[in-house]
Amino acid sequence: MRLNVHNTIGEPATLHWHGLHVPALFDGGPHQVIEPGKIWSPEFSIKQMAGTFWYHPHTLHNTGQQVWKGIAGLMLVEDEDSDRLDMPKDYGIDDIPLVLQDRLFNRDGSFRYIEAMHNVMMGMKGDVPLTNGTITPYFKATTNRLRLRLLNGSNARLFNLGFDDDRSFYQIATDGSFLEAPYQTNRVRLGPGERAEIIVELSRNEPVVLRTYPFTGSGGIMGMMRRGMGMMRNMMGDDNRRFDFLQIRPSASLSSSPEMPARLINLPRLDASTAVKTRRFVMEMLMGPAMMMGGGNPFSINGRAMEMNRIDEIIKLGDTEIWEIHNASPLPHPFHIHDIQFQILDRNGEPPHPGERGFKDTVTVDPDETVRVIAKFEDYADPDNPYMYHCHILEHEDNGMMGQFVVKA
């Protein structure tokens, strides 16, 4: 396919195909700058399993603001498996993509962006939920089952998604593939950049609301607070609010959707014994006195902030590798790797959650947590054009929590 990207916003920009396996030259990272008035025309083949992907700017030091102002969209990939599966797949009728975001607005309706260091350190968060760019939307359902493709397109906020009556639903997909079998649950946790597909059952004339709930449990934000980090309590409180994203209004008469299949696909598993190398990545933040005393860049991976002229990792084409991602900061960080889809091996030595056992390109790593992922680097080698890995809290990425790797033949 060829994509013609015409920059008419009056400032340099890029456009990154998040989750797509494409040549580095066409990845749309910070090196592929589109100057104002110019057209960038990348060409590549789609070499993916079926999944829900998206695009957004990846402009050095300016990704957060450009995404905040609206440059983002979805790309849906289908394949033989998705064609074969008997499930809701009628786009706009029972197969509904949802881009979930939060924003702040000025009194005149314009976007309000960074105003204080707090917005950088915590990531930019809003007090108004948007679904597909719309405030307080609703959907008129005409089928008894609805497939929702969920994207956390926020700059920084984590979502704990469920329905207002706490009904259960089936998760069927992660970022880059179907799960092997539907997983029944009543919550899906998504960090910025992560996706999931779910199927929910509806009843005639019974509205239901998709919302994000406050976090509970031992991990993540609330667990961190309970572990005694009192100085962070007020700064983190806005991550734990409830947002209503979409009201679903079923009709008085609903047509029947296909029954939920017991099995979805045969998912190839990457064997850890085939990995030729393990790399470790440590995400760090300087906060409080350490930052005030000028101890270095507040955001880093392996002690280094992003530099355009520095390649951090060199990978051999065809190799399978394990990446060990550790969060040494007090905040959760969604870690995104360009070029590949990976599988999660474990979290702190424990098997991954059933809802994250498909292929992924972004994984949220909680404070003090280590997540091991495995991937094979294939098809594309380019010693001169790098791919990125970074925190997908966009203000963290813009301020240094990003690195570069090249794949060499």
N, C-alpha and C positions, 0 to 999 in steps of 0.2 A: 504494500500500500504506500501511497504518497500522501503526506499531510502538508498543506500549504498554510503556514502560520504568518499572518500579516500583522506586524506590530504597529498599531495605531494609537497607543496610549501616551506617546510623547516622551517616553523614557526607555532606556535599555531594559530588556527583559529576556527571559528564556522560557521554554515550556518543556517540562519533564513528563515522560510517560511512566507514571508510578506503577511499578509492578511488571511492566512489559520487558521481555527479554529481547533487547535490541543491541545493535552495534554501538560501541561507546561514542562514536562520532555523532550518532543520532539520538543519544540518550536525553539531550535537553538539559544537561547539568549546567553549572556556572561557566563552563568553557564555551558553550554554544550560544553566545550572546546574539540577540536579534536587535539591531539598532533601530531607532524610531524610523518608521516609513519603509523598512526593509521587509522582505519575505524570506522565511526559512522553509526549505522543502525537504525534510528528511524522508528517506525511503527505506523500508524494511519489510521482511516477511513476518507474519504472526506465527510464532513458535511457542504456543502456550496451551495448557489445558484450559477448559472452560472456566471462566471466572469473571469477577467484577473488578475492574481496574479504573484508574482515574488519572487525570493530568492536572498539573498546576505549575506555576512559575518556580524556578530554582535559581533566581538571580542572587549573586553573591551579596550578602549583607542587606538584601531587600526582599527576600522571599516572603517573610511574614506579612509585610504591608501589602504586597501585591495580591497575595491570597486573601487577606482580610477584605480587600476592596472588590473581590468577586471572581478572580480569574481561577476557575476550577471547573471540572466537568468529568463525567463518567465515560468509560469505554467498556462495553460488554463484549466478551469473547465467548463464542460457542464452539463446540466440537462434536464429534460423533457420539460421545457419551451423553452430552446434554440433549442432543437430538433424539437419542434413544429413550431417555428417561421419560416416563409418563408422570409429569408433574406440572404445576402451573407454569406456563411459559408464553402466555399471550401478553405481549408488552403493552402496558397501559391499562390492561383489563384485570389480570390476576398476577402479573409479574411487574412489580412496582419498584423502581430504583429511588432511594431516599438519601440525599446528601444532607447530613445533620451537622449544623454549625451553631456557634453562638457569636453574637456581635454586640458592640456598644454603639449608640447613636448620639449625635448632637441634637439639640432642640430643633434644628432645621432639617433633620432627617439624614444628614451626612454621616459617614462613618467616623467614629472617634477611635484613634489608634494610640500608640504609646504616649503616655503623659508623665511617667515616673519610672525610676529604676525597678520598682516593684513589678511593673508590667513585663520587664525584661527577665528578671530573675524567676518569676513564677510562670512566665509565658502569658501571652495576651488572652484574656478571657472576657466574655461579654455577659450581659444580663438579659439579653433577648435571644430566645431560640429561633433559628431559621431552619426550615425544611425545604430543600430545593429553592432556596432564596426567598421563601414565603413565610410571613408571620401568621400564626394561628391557622394553619391549613386544615382542610378535611378532605377525605376521599370517600366517594360513594361506591361502595363495593356491590358487585352484582353476582359474586360467586361465593361459595361457602368455604373456600380456602384461598388464602392470599399469600403470595410469595413476596417478601420484602427484601430487597438488596440494600443493606445498610452500610453506609460509609461514614466514619467519623472524619469529617472534613474540617474540624476545628483547628485553630492554631495551637491550642495547648490543653484544652479541657478533656478529661477522660469521661466516658459515658458508661453507665451501668443500666443497660436498656431492658425494659420489660413493659408490661401492660398494667393499666390502672386497677384492674380487678385481680391482678397476680395470676392470671391464667398461664398455663404452660403452653409451650410451642415447640417446634422442632427446628434446631439449627441444622442446615444441610451443607454449608460451605464456609470456608475461611477465605483469606485474601486471594489465593491463587488456584484453588481447586475445590471440588466437592469433598466432603468427608466420605469415608467408606460407607457409613450408615448414618441415618438421621439420629440426632442426639436430642432427647427431650429435656427441656430445662425451662426456667422462668426468668432467667437473666442472661444477658450477653454483655461482657465487658469489652469495650473497644477504646484503645488509645488513639490519639491522632494518627491518621494514615491507615488504620486497620479497617478491614471490612468483614462482614459476615452476611450470610443469606439465611433467612428463617421462613418457615411456613406456619401460619396461624389459622386456626379454625374460627369461623364466624357463625353467629346465629342471627336469624331474621330480626330486623328492627331493634337490635341490641348494640348500640354504639360502644366502642372501646377505644382507649387512648394509649398510644405508644409514648412512653416517657423515659427519662433517665432518673434513677433513684440515687439517694445518698449511698455511699459505700459503707459496708459493714464487714466484719471479719477480722482476721489477724494480719492480713497482708495489706499492701498499698497504703493509701493516705491515712485511713483511720488507725491502722495498725501502727504506723509510724508515730502518730500522735500519742497513742497509748504507751509507746516505748519511751516516753519521757521527754520528747523534744518539744517542750512547752513553748519555746520562743517561736516555733513555726505555726502554732495553732491558729492565730488570727490571720496569718498570711495565706494559709491553706484553706480557710473556711469556705471560700467561694467555689471550691471544687466539689463540695458536698451538697449543693443545692439540687432541687428537683426542677426539671424542665419538662413541659409537655410539648412533644414534637408533632404529633399527628393524631387527629380524631378520625377513626374509621367508622363510617355510617353504612351498615349493611341495609340493603333494600328489603322490602317486605317479601319479595320472592327472590331466592338465590339459586342460580344454576349450580349443578354438582361439578366439583373439581375432581381430578383423579385422586384415588386413594394414595396415602403415603407409602412409597416403596420401602420394603424392609432393608434393602441394600441399594446403594447408589452406584459406586464404582469400585473397581479393584485398584487401589492406590499403591503404586510402587514405593517400597520403603528403602531409604538409603541406609546402608549398613555401616555403622561406625568403624568396623574393622577395615573398611576399604579406604578410609581417610588417610592421606599421606602427610597431613600436617594439621596441627592444632594452633590457632592463633588466639591470643587473649586481648580483649578490648575493655578498658576500664573507663567508664564515664564519671567525670568528677565536676563538682561545682565548688567554687570558693564563696562562702557566705559569711556574713557577720564580720567579726574582727579580722579574719584572714583576708577578706576582700578589701576592707578599709585600709589595711596596712600595705596594700600594693603588692600582694604576694603573687601576682601574675594574672593571666587572663582568667576571668571567672568561670569559663566553660572550656572543657578540654576532653580529649580522648587519649588515653595513655600519656597524660601529662603535656600534650601538645594541642594547641589551637590550630584551626585550619589555615593553611597557606597554599595559595594557588600554584606556586612553583615547586612544591614538595610532594613527592609520591611516597605514601606511607607504607604501602604493601605491594609486593609483586607476586602474582599468582601464575602458575603454569597452566596453560590451556589443557583441559581434559582432567585436571586433578579434582578429586573430592576432598573437601576440607571441613574441619570442625572449627567453628568460631565460638569462643567462650566469652560471653558478654557479661561483664560485672558492673553493677551500679554502686559506686562508692559515694553517692550523694544522698541528701535527705529527701529527694523528690523522685517519683516514678518517671522513667524516660522510655518512650517508644523508640526502638532502634530499628532503622530502615537500611537495607542493603540494596543497592542498585544491581541490575543485570540478572540476578538469579531469583529463583524461588527456593526457599529452604524448608526443612522440617525440624521441628523442635525435638531434641533428644531428651532433655530433662530440665527441670527447674530446681536448683539446689539439690541435685541428685535424685529428685522425685520425677516420675513420669509426667508428661504434659497433661493438662486438662483435656477431657474428651472433645471439647469444642474447639481445640486448637491443634488437632492432629492431622489437618490437611496441609497443603503447601501454603507457605506464607512468605511475605517479604518485609513485614514489620512485626516486631514483638515488643510488648511493654514489659520492662524490667523494673521491678519494685526496688526500693532502697535495701541495700545489703544483700540483694539477690544476684545469683549467677545463673544465666540461662545458656545452655549449649545448643547450638543449631548446626545442621549439616547440609551441605550443598555441593553440587557438581558444577564446575565452571567450564562450559562447553560452547561450541559454535563460533564464538567471536574472540579474536585476539587483536590487540592494538597496543603497541608499546608506547605510543605517544599521547593517546587520548584516554584519560582516566574515568573510572566510575567513582561514585561517592558512597560512603556509609556515614550515617549521622543520626543524631537525635531528631525525631520528628516533631518536637515542640519547636515551632519555627523560629521563635526568638532565640532559642538556644543554638539552633543551627546557624542562624545569621551572625551570632556572636562567638563562634569558634568551635562548637561541639560537632565537628565534622572532619572526616579524613578522606583520602583518595587512594584507590588501588588501580593498578593496570593488570590486564591479563596478557601474557606473552606466550607465543607459540613455542 
